[in-house]
Amino acid sequence: MQINANRDTQVIISGAGPVGLLTALILAQNQISCLVLEAHSTLTHDLRAGTFHPPTLEMLDRVGVTQAMLDIGIRVPKWQSCDLDFGLVAEWDLGLLAQDTTYPFRLHLEQHRLTPLLLERLSPYPHVEVLFDHALTSFVQNEEGVTVEAQSPNGAQKFNCQWLVGADGGRSQVRKSADIEFSGYTWPERYSVISTTYDFAELNYRENAYISDPEQWVAVFKMPDVTESGLWRMTLPVSTEVTDDTALAGPYAQHAIHRVTGAAAEVVYPIVHQSIYNVHQRVAAHLRKGRVLLAGDAAHVNNPLGGFGLNSGIHDAFNLADKLSEVLHGQADDSLMDLYHRQRHTVNVEYVQELSVKNKKNLEEKDPELRSQRRRELQEICADPDRARAYLLNSSMINSIKRAEAIQ
């Protein structure tokens, strides 16, 4: 799809991932014209993110995609905290949140199944266009607007807009071009994702279980697949001593599964997919710089333990698009976008970063006494409905939404 290089639009969004497409859809429903520029030729097939928390499902219901997600996803009403040697530590019942949310469960659905739903719902809006094979390379801004340059199959093209949204991932070109600091750090170990058709339910694991271990913790997730038994994904750390080639070789994956199942070494499990990636904890210093806004991974990245990254990006999209719609309709001045920064930056630091790091440290704790103390703590919390509900209000991100709304 091509458009006139001189055509103006109110908002340009860099990135056609879930955050970029969702931002476009909310703006479209608010009668705001926008253009989405995507560097790749098609929607990307990312296999990492795939957990949707209750408040995220409530938000997505606003734009009409939640029911379609429920139709193809896996509902997870209970999830587990486990220890590889000890066994089940705590089983968390999200039904305790029935008074707090319409959706008292997690939903497992990979983000590459969400993006086509969002793209489909954008198609009826004539004031929105999505261009693939258009990579934003630079921009200039002034008090009136932003001029964006993108590289396309037909060469460099320029587009004009009033606001630019960077939803172009952790390596965001928008963030780099805006010279916004991305402070934080990269974990020394990498993470591996292994997918297998072996059914971990045979070992009494729920559809989501976090298994602590001082040598190599494991998180398991059941994802929808063509078969009723689904596809199970394992996320685990890969030490710095192990090369990528070794981690991606069949024996490594087999050993990782054997550590969980305890099966004999000669048992071979079917491996559907393997990948390895670096993990970061970073937050952009500013989510707004003039007429440039950041959302999703372009604004913040974190380890996946707790399923906060994609959900937090979706929360960004709703907060940003709602406020930007008010500004563009003349219902508020552009200082409202400073409030977007304050709300989303604060909760990312206080909740997403803090909780994801805490989750990782708890899973990998090596001190036997501290591991035992943590198990007792989780068991006591889980056994008390009031304390368990308070725990779940944090882990489900309901409290992070309330915290953001309280910031002015």
N, C-alpha and C positions, 0 to 999 in steps of 0.2 A: 504494500500500500504506500503510495506516495502523496505528498501534499505540496502545495505551492510554497516555495522556500521563503517567500515574503509574507506568508500568512501569519497573522497575530492570533494569540490565544491568551486567555487569562492566566492559566497555570501550565507550566511544563513540568512533567514528572520524569525523572531519569530512573529507569528500572521497572521492568514488568514482572517483578516477583509479587508475592501476595500483598506486601505492604504498598507497593506502587499501584497495583491494579485496584486495591481496595480504596486507596486515597482517591483515585480517579472516579471510582463508582460512587463514593459518597459525594464528591463534588458534582458529578453529573446529576445525581438525584436532587441536588440543591441548585440546579440550573447554572452551574459554573462551567465554562468551556475549558477543556484541557487537552493536552497532547502528551502521550506517553512515549518516551524514546527508550528502546531496548537494544542493547548491543548485540545480543544473540539473534540468530535467525528464527528461533522458535522459543516457546516457553521452556524454562530450564527444568531438569529432572532431578531435583535435589532430594536425597534420601535421608537427610539427617533429621529435620524437624518434623514432628508428626503428632504432638500432644496438644489438645485444645482444652483449656480450663473453663470452668463454668461461666465466669463473666465474659470471656471471649465469645462463647456461644451465644450469650445474650446480645452482645453487640452485633454479631454477624446476622442475628435474626432481623435486625433493623434493615439490612440491605437484601434480605430475602434469600440467603444461602444456607442457613442453618439446617433446615429440613432436608435439603439435598445432601448435606454432609452427613446427617444422621442416617440417611438411607443407605449410604455406602461405607460409613465408618464403623468402628467397634466401640461400644459404650463400656466404660470401665468404672463401675460403681464402687469398687474397692481396689486399693493397691497396697503393696507390702513393703515393709522394711525387713530385710533378712541379713543373716550373717552366714558366710559360707560354711563355717564349722558348727555354729550354734543352731542354725536353721531359722525358722520364722521368729522374728522379734516382735513385730506389730503389724496388724492388718487394719488399715485406715478405711473407715466406712464414710464415703462422701454423702450418704443419706443423712448424716448429721447436719448437712447444710441445706436441708429442704426448706427451712424457713428463710434462708438467705438468698436462694437462687432458684430460678426456674429449671436449671439443668444441674442437679446434684450428682454429677459424674464427670469424669474425664472422657474425651472422645479421641480415639486414635485414628488419625487419617493423615497420610503424608501430604506435605504442602503442594506437591506436584499434582495432587488430585483436587486441591482447592483452586489453584490458579485458572484452570479451564472453566470452572464454574463462574469465577469473577469475570473472565474475558467474555464469556457468553452473555452475561448480564449487562455488559457495556455496549454490546452491539446495537441495541435500539436507540441509543442516544446519538443524534447527529452532531452534537457539539463536543464529542469526544473522539479522538483518533489515537490508535496505537500503531506505532511504526517499529517493526523489527529491523535488524541489521542497521540500526542507527545508534552509534556510540557517541555519547556526549564527550567532547574533547576539551572544551573550554567555555567560559562565559565571561561577560562583563556586565556590571550592573551600575545603575545610578538611582537617583531618588524616584524616577518615573517607572523603571522596569528593568528587565534583564534581556540581554541578547545572548542566545545560546548557539554555539557552533557544534555540529555533529558530523561525524564521518559516516557516509552512507555508500551503498554500491554505486551511486552516481557522483561520488566525490563529496566534498565539504558542502554542507548546507547550513544556513542560518535561520533561526526562528526567534521571534520576539514574544515576550510574555510579561505579565506583571509580577509573577512570583515563580520561583524555581524550587522544586522539591527534590532533594536527593534521597532516593530510596534504592540506591544502586549498590547495596551490600557493604561488607566490611572493608573492601578496597576502594570505596567510593571515590570516583573522580570528582564528583561535586564537592565533597568534603576537602579533598586535596586542593582543588582549584580555589576554594574559598579560604585556604590556609587556616583551617580550623584544627587545633591540636586534638589528637586522639590518644589521650593519656591512659596509661595502664601498663599491662605486661602480657607476655605470652608464656604459657606454661611450658616447662622443659619437655615433658612427655607429650606425645601425640595421642589422639584417640582413634581407635579402630571401630568400624561398624561391620558386623558380620550378620548376614541374613541366612536363616535356615528354615526348612519346612518341618524340622523336628518340633514336636509339640511339647513345650515346657510345662503345660498343664498336667502332663503325666507325673510331674514331680511336685504337684500341688502348688505351683506358682500361679498367681493371678496374672491377668493380662499386662500388668505392670509391676515389676519388683526390682528394688534396689538392693544388691547383695554386697555387703561390706566384706573386705578381706585385706589384710595388710600387704599381701603380695600383689594381688591384682583384683580389684573390685569389678563387678559386672552389673550392668543395668539391662533388664530384658523387657521387651515390649512386643505385644502381639499386634500385628498390623493386618488390615484387610488384604485379601489375596483372592485368586480365582477359586481356591478350594475353601471349604467350610472351616478347615483347621487353621486357615490364615497363614501368615508368614511371621516368624519370630525374628526380631532384630536384637542383637546384643551390642551394647556399647561398652568398651573397656579401654583402659590406658595401655599404651605401648611405651616401654622404657626407652631411654636414650641409647641404650646399648643394642637395641634391636633395630636393624635396618628396615626401610620401607619394603624392600623386596622380600625379606624374611616374614614380615608381618602380613604381607599379602599372599604368601604361599599357603597352600592347602594345609600342611602339617600344623602351622601356627593356629589356624582356625579350629582344627580338630582338637588340638590340645586345650584351647580355651573352652570349648564346649564340654570336653571330658572333665575339666576341673569342676564344672557345675553339676554334671550328671553323675559323676563317679563311675561311669561305665568302663569296661575293659578297653585297653588301648587299641585292640583290633576292631572295635566298633567304629564304623565310618558314618558320619552324619552328612546329609545332603547340604551343600553350600550353594546358595543362590547368588550371593553378592558379597563382595568385600571392598572396603575402602579405608583410607587412612587420611587424617587431616590434623592440622595444627589447631590449638585451642587458645583463645585469648580472653582476657578480662579488660575491656577498654570502654571508655565513655568519652564522647566528644565534649570538649570544653564548652561549646555553645551549640545549641540546636537551632539557633537563628543567628544569621549574620546579614544584616540589611534585608534584602528581599529573597534571601536563600534560607531554606529550611531543611533540616535533616530528620529522617525517620527510619525506624528499623535498624538493621545492622550497620547502616551508614552512620547511625548515631550512637550505637552501643552494641557490644558483643560480649558474650559470656559463655562459660562452659554449659553443656546441655543438661546438667543434673538438676532436675526439678521441672524441666520443660518451660522455662521462662522466656527464652529468646524470641521465638516466633510470636508468642502471645503478647509480649511487651511491644513488639513492632506493630501488631494489630491495634493495640491500645493507643500507640502513637498516631496511627492513621486516623482513627476516629476523632481523637482530640484535635489533631492538626486540621483535618478537613472541616470539622464543625466550626472551628474558630475562623479559619480562612474564608469560609463561606460568609460568615457574618461581616468580616472586613470587606470582602468584595461586593457585598450587597449594601454597603454603607451603613450597616447596623452597629458597627464598632470601628474605632480607629486601629491602626496597625500595632499599637502597643499590646493588643490582645495576643499577638504572636509571641511577645515576651513572656506572657503567662503560660503559653504552650511550653516554652523552654523551662520555666521554673517548675511546672508540674511534672513533666515527663523526665527531666534531668534528675530531679530530686528522688522520685520513686525508683528510678533505675539504680541510683547509687544506694539508696536505703534498703531496697527490697531485692531487686534482681541481682545486683552484684554481690551484696552481702549474703543472701540466702544460697545462691549457687556456689559460692566459695565455701560456705559452711557445709553444704551438702557434700561437696567433694572431700573436704578434710575429714568429715565424719566417716565416709566410706573407706578412706585409705589409712585411717589411724592405725599406727603400729604398736603403740603402748598397750599391753594386755589389760592393765588396770583401767585405763581410760576407755578402752573398748567395752569392757564390762560395765563401767559406769554409764556409758551412753546407752547400752542395751537396757539397763534398768530404768533409765530416765524415759526412754521411748515406751517401754512397757507400762510404766505408771501413767504417762500421759494418755496412752491409748485406752487404758482401763477406766478412765474418768471421762464420761461423755462431755462435760463442760470444757475440760482441758483439751480433749481431742478436737472438739469443734473449734476452739481458739487456734489450735495448731493448724487445722485445715483451712481456716480463714486466711492464714498467711500463705500456706503452700498452694492454695488454689488461686491466689492473687486477688481475692476479693478485698482484702485489706489495702493492697497497693492502689486499687482504684479509689477507695474511700480516701486514702491519704492524698492522692493527687487532687481530688475534688475539693479538699479542704484548703489547698494552697491558693492564695490570692496574690 
